[in-house]
Amino acid sequence: MHQGCWCPARDWAAGGERGDRFVAGTRFEDAVALYEADRKLRTLVHDGMERVEILLRTRVGERLCATGPLGHEDQGRFRPSFQHKAWMATADKRISRAQKHSDPVRHHQRRYGGRYPFWVLAEVLDMADVSKLFEGMKAGEQRAIVEGVGFAVDSGQLTRNQQKKFKAASPLAPWLHQLTVVRNTCAHQGRLWNRSFAPAPTAALRTLTRFRDLPQGQSERIFGALTVMSHLVQAASPGSTWADRVADHLATAFLPNPLVVPGALGIPDTWSGQLGGSSSPPRLTS
């Protein structure tokens, strides 16, 4: 069981740090329930991230292949600051690793001399690889992708400085980085509850009603990632109940636990009980 499940049950000591004594009334079963809730949440995130990754690979690939199957090899398609050669070197490593077990890779190695269209390459890339590729794309390309999956930000609601940032790069790029960190945390059985992740800005997304539960400024807790994931999963699988299942799990497995405060998950006090992409409200406990 993660040590973090016990942390909120430890009393405060001198110096503002948690001590070695437990708060009166602490129950072992509450810590166990918190661990099990976090384990189940990791399972749900794994399920959602599978669809998010496929959506991202597909939409990035569609954009890059609009001018040909090898669009990812054209350095001119990307920002001057993007480390294109380094990214291609990483892609080559992924290809080499897959040659023993991937029929499409072996086919293109024999037939086309090792030139791989993006739809073949995408099969061996991981979430971080595609996320970095998206981040390196020019703003217009990014915007076409994100608006195609429903992130049509109302820039008129942003300040002048926020508009400048929005025009320079998609606000979804840092969110994809955060989701990559969340995904990797799950893959290594790390704790999601009461943990800070790579911060992602919220101003642009908060212009959309479904993201109003995100905190102002930036989001670092798991609730923000789950809210953004809920929309991406819905875009990938219309009619999916994933967001409802996650919202229900937060409401029934985490919030009733005496060791949990909503802020440890990033849940606002005004939360309605739904995630951004939810189609129906979850069952809430009294």
FENDA-V915315 format. One record per backbone hydrogen bond with DSSP energy under -1.0 kcal/mol. CO is the residue of the C=O (numbers start at 1). NH is the residue of the N-H. If there is no record, write none. Layout:
co={CO	CO}
nh={NH	NH}
This chain:
co={2	3	6	7	9	11	13	17	21	23	27	28	29	30	31	32	33	34	35	36	37	38	39	40	41	42	43	44	45	46	48	49	50	51	52	53	54	55	56	57	58	59	60	61	65	68	69	70	71	74	75	79	82	83	84	85	86	87	88	89	90	91	92	93	94	98	98	102	103	104	105	106	107	108	108	117	117	118	121	126	127	128	129	130	131	132	134	136	138	139	140	141	142	143	144	146	147	150	151	153	154	155	159	160	161	162	163	164	165	170	172	173	174	175	176	177	178	179	180	181	182	183	184	185	186	200	202	204	205	208	209	211	216	217	219	220	221	222	223	224	225	226	227	228	229	230	231	232	233	237	241	242	243	244	245	246	247	248	249	250	254	257	261	262	262	262	264	265	268	275}
nh={5	6	9	10	23	19	16	13	11	26	31	32	33	34	35	36	37	38	39	40	41	42	43	44	45	46	47	48	49	50	52	53	54	55	56	57	58	59	60	61	62	63	64	65	68	71	118	73	74	77	78	82	84	87	88	89	90	91	92	93	94	95	96	97	98	101	102	106	107	108	109	110	111	112	114	120	121	122	124	130	131	132	133	134	135	136	137	79	142	143	144	145	146	147	148	151	150	152	153	155	157	158	163	164	165	166	167	168	169	173	176	177	178	179	180	181	182	183	184	185	186	187	188	190	189	219	206	207	208	211	212	214	218	202	200	197	225	226	227	228	229	230	231	232	233	234	235	236	237	240	245	246	247	248	249	250	251	252	253	255	257	260	264	265	266	267	194	223	271	278}
